[in-house]
Amino acid sequence: MTFVKICGIREDFALEAALGAGADAVGFVFDPASPRYVSPAAARPLAASAQGRALRIGVFVTDDVRDVRQVAGEVGLDAIQWAGSPVPEGALVEMQEMRHIAVLHLEAGEDFPGSVPPTWACLADAPGGPGGMGHLANWEAARQGARRCRLLLAGGLTPDNVGKALREVRPFGVDVSSGVETDGRKDPRKVAEFLRAVRDHDK
């Protein structure tokens, strides 16, 4: 079964839409510059509601391991997605109780890096920011990565193209945010359609 993460969760209705549709993980963005930013205080009850129902992933742009550890403990996270830079040196040791996701922004025409970070998963995304931009990733490079690591494909995925992405890239999982939104907010209908498209591919 394809692993599905719905990212950019900020509200109860969005969380319930994701969980009700069968998402395996939900993502909380802790980058104040992002339109999907959620404060640790606001994320805490959402993460509590998701406990035991989905993996709770915090998306961070900072490389301050101490700050990330504090937020992870306060919110109750299961995994850390290092969206802004390579995984900080020492993070895998200092936070070894967490699952870590390394984010790779793949430029058009480039190959997947020869060295794979020793993290729980790698996330292949489009260049141009920490995520949620709606731009397609480099699927050819991502396909290379899917043979080398537990690869999550992100970048411009929607209910209409996720089936094709799964057939062409064959990733471990997919990560979507803007592709299941309407006017900047999670759309329960699109969330359900996205999960349905993934599960139809899984059959």
Backbone hydrogen bonds, N-H to C=O, Kabsch-Sander energy under -0.5 kcal/mol:
donor,donor_aa,acceptor,acceptor_aa,energy
3,F,172,F,-2.1
5,K,174,V,-2.5
6,I,25,A,-2.2
7,C,5,K,-0.6
7,C,176,V,-3.0
9,I,27,G,-2.7
15,L,11,E,-2.2
16,E,12,D,-2.7
17,A,13,F,-1.9
18,A,14,A,-2.2
19,L,15,L,-2.8
20,G,16,E,-2.7
21,A,17,A,-1.5
22,G,18,A,-0.7
22,G,19,L,-0.8
23,A,18,A,-2.5
24,D,4,V,-1.8
25,A,4,V,-1.7
26,V,55,L,-2.5
27,G,6,I,-2.4
28,F,57,I,-2.7
29,V,36,R,-0.6
30,F,28,F,-0.6
30,F,59,V,-2.8
34,S,31,D,-2.3
37,Y,34,S,-1.6
38,V,29,V,-2.3
43,A,39,S,-2.4
44,R,40,P,-1.8
46,L,42,A,-0.7
47,A,43,A,-3.0
48,A,44,R,-2.2
49,S,45,P,-1.9
50,A,46,L,-1.5
51,Q,47,A,-0.9
51,Q,48,A,-0.5
53,R,50,A,-2.6
54,A,50,A,-1.8
55,L,24,D,-2.8
57,I,26,V,-2.7
57,I,55,L,-0.7
58,G,79,A,-2.5
59,V,28,F,-3.2
60,F,58,G,-0.6
60,F,81,Q,-2.7
65,V,63,D,-1.1
68,V,64,D,-2.3
69,R,65,V,-2.8
70,Q,66,R,-2.0
71,V,67,D,-2.3
72,A,68,V,-2.8
73,G,69,R,-2.2
74,E,70,Q,-2.4
75,V,71,V,-2.8
76,G,72,A,-2.3
77,L,72,A,-1.9
78,D,56,R,-3.0
79,A,56,R,-1.8
80,I,99,R,-2.9
81,Q,58,G,-3.2
82,W,80,I,-0.6
82,W,101,I,-2.3
83,A,60,F,-2.3
83,A,81,Q,-1.3
84,G,60,F,-1.0
91,A,88,P,-2.0
94,E,90,G,-3.3
95,M,91,A,-2.3
96,Q,93,V,-1.1
98,M,95,M,-1.9
99,R,78,D,-1.8
101,I,80,I,-2.8
102,A,121,A,-2.2
103,V,82,W,-1.0
104,L,123,L,-3.2
105,H,103,V,-0.5
106,L,104,L,-0.9
106,L,125,D,-2.5
107,E,105,H,-0.7
110,E,107,E,-1.6
116,V,114,G,-0.6
119,T,117,P,-2.1
120,W,100,H,-1.1
121,A,100,H,-1.5
122,C,150,R,-2.3
123,L,102,A,-3.2
124,A,122,C,-0.6
124,A,152,L,-2.7
125,D,104,L,-2.7
125,D,123,L,-0.6
137,A,155,G,-0.9
139,W,137,A,-1.2
142,A,138,N,-2.4
143,R,139,W,-2.5
144,Q,140,E,-1.5
145,G,141,A,-2.1
146,A,142,A,-2.2
147,R,143,R,-0.5
147,R,144,Q,-1.1
148,R,145,G,-1.8
149,C,145,G,-2.0
151,L,149,C,-1.3
152,L,122,C,-3.1
153,L,151,L,-0.5
153,L,173,G,-2.6
154,A,124,A,-2.7
154,A,152,L,-0.5
162,V,158,T,-1.8
165,A,161,N,-2.3
166,L,162,V,-2.4
167,R,163,G,-1.9
168,E,164,K,-2.4
169,V,165,A,-2.8
170,R,165,A,-0.7
170,R,166,L,-1.1
172,F,151,L,-1.5
173,G,151,L,-2.0
174,V,3,F,-2.6
175,D,153,L,-2.5
176,V,5,K,-2.3
180,V,177,S,-1.6
181,E,178,S,-1.6
182,T,185,R,-2.7
185,R,182,T,-1.3
187,D,180,V,-2.9
191,V,187,D,-2.5
192,A,188,P,-2.4
193,E,189,R,-2.3
194,F,190,K,-2.6
195,L,191,V,-2.3
196,R,192,A,-2.3
197,A,193,E,-2.3
198,V,194,F,-2.1
199,R,195,L,-2.7
200,D,196,R,-2.3
201,H,197,A,-1.6
202,D,198,V,-1.7
203,K,199,R,-1.0
